[in-house]
Amino acid sequence: MDLKKVIEERESCRNFDPDRRIPQQILQEIAEAGRVAPSAGNLQPWKFLFISSSELLRKVKNSYGSRWVDNAPHFLIVVGNRSSAWVRSDGYNSLETDLTIAMDHMILAAESLSVGTCWIAAFDDAKLRKALNLNEEDEVFAITPLGYLPAEREKKANKIRKPLKEIAFFI
């Protein structure tokens, strides 16, 4: 799929076919897109957790307050380590930037493979950390369900965005 088309057609999906699991090869392609993402100083301060087991999926889904995630057959959890990220001379830590780039790469890769996603930051960190048995240095940055759209659902294709002339300035 053409990158421009992937970017234009990607939208948040909140309904998945619970009976259609994503093949391991496709999950690995999505992970590879995150692996090759750039990071400050090439330090790669991340882990990508692909959750597919029923028991762990239930725990991950319970860390989010809305039940629309219940039909997602997989979840991707992006975790980072702040002490492993690049730090600028004024103290700025690049962790969030690095993880954002990796997450976006994986979400766009998922779109190109017809896998739906929805970036979620509104999760219960304590519940999720406990479910994943994370150590103190691991920070959960974002999560997304992964799944195929139900056969009867079509994409909305009605993105409302500001005109380019309002947001881009060529100086």
N, C-alpha and C positions, 0 to 999 in steps of 0.2 A: 504494500500500500504506500502511496505517495505521502511523504511527511506532512505536507501542507494539508492534505485531506485528513490524515490522522488527527492533527491538531484541531482542525475545524469541526470534525465530527465527534470528538471525545466529549462525553457528558457524564455527569454523575448518575449512576444506576442504582436504583433502590428496589429492584425486583429481579430475582435470579431464578433460574430453573434448578431447584434443589436436587433433582435426580440426574443432572448432567455434570459429572465431575470433570475437572480439567486434567488432561493427561500430564504426567510427570514431565515429559519433554517440553510442553508449553510453559509449565511453571519454571523450568530451568531457563528457558529463553527469556522470561520476564526477569528472573534473577540475574541473568547475564547482562541485561540492560542496566541494572543497578551497579553491577560489578565494574563495568567500564565507565561509569560516570566519573567526571572529574571531581577532585576534592582539593582543598587548599593544601599546598605542600605535598600533594599526593599521599596524604596520611591515611585516607580511607577509614575514618573512625566509626565504622558501621557494622551492623549485623542485619541480615534480612531473614526473618522467621516466617516460613510458609507453613501455616497451620491447616492440617487436613484431617487429623484424627477427631472422631466424634466427641470424645470426652473433653479434649482441650478446646475444640471449637465451641462447645457449650459454655465453658468458662470465659473464653474470649468474648463471646457474644453477650454474656452477662455483665461485662464491664462497660457496655454501652446502653444508654437508657431507652433506646427505641427498638421495637420488636421487628422492624422491617429487615433487619440483618439476619433474622432467624433462617431464612431460606438460602443464605449464601453457603456454598459447599466448601469454600476455602477462605482463609484470611491471610493477609500479608501484614506483618508488624515490622516497622523500621525502628531499630534500636541503635543508639549511639553512645559513645564514650567521650565525654567532654575532655578528660585528661589526655586523650589520644588525638585530639583535634589541634589544628594549627592556631596559634595565638599571635595576634598583631602586637606591635610594640606598645600600643595604648591599652592593651588588655582585651580587646575584642576577640572572642572565641568564634571560630568559623563553624562550629558543630551544626547549628540550625541550617546554615546555608548549604553545607555539604550534604546534609540529609534531605533537604528540599530538592536539590538537584537529582540525587539518586532516586527519591520517591517519584519525581516527575518523569524521569527516564523510564521507570518501571510501569508507571501508569500509561504512558504513551505506547510503550511496547505492548502492554496488555490490549490496548485499543487496536493496535495493528494486527493483533491475533484474535480479534473479535471477543475478547474477554472484558466484561464490564467491571468497573471500579467505582468507588466513592470515597474520596479522601476524608478521613474522620480524625478530628483532633479532640472532640468532646467525649472522651472516654474517662472512666474512673481509673486513674493511674494506680492507686493502691490495689484495687481488685485485679487489674491486668498484670501488675508486677508479681502479685502472689500467684496468679494462674500460671505465669510463665517461669516462675522461680528465678527471677532475675537477681543479679548481684547488685550491690549498692552503686557501683559505677555505671551500670547500664541505665540509660534514659530512653523511655519510649517516646518517640517523636510523633509518629502518625501511624494509623492503621487504615486498611481498606479491605472490604470484602472483595473476593474474586469469584466471578462466576459468569456463566453464559446467560443471556437474556432468554426469558420464556419465548416460545415460538410465536405466541399471539401478540407480543409486545414489540412495538416499533419505537425507534428513537424519536424524540420530539423535534429535533433540528430547529429549535426556535431560540437560539442564544440571543440574548439582548445585551449588547455591548455598546459602550460609548463610541462615537465616530472617531476614527483615527486622528482627525484634525484637532480633537479636543484633548488628546493624550500624548501625541507624538510631536515633538518639535525638532525640526531639522535646522540647526543653528550654524 
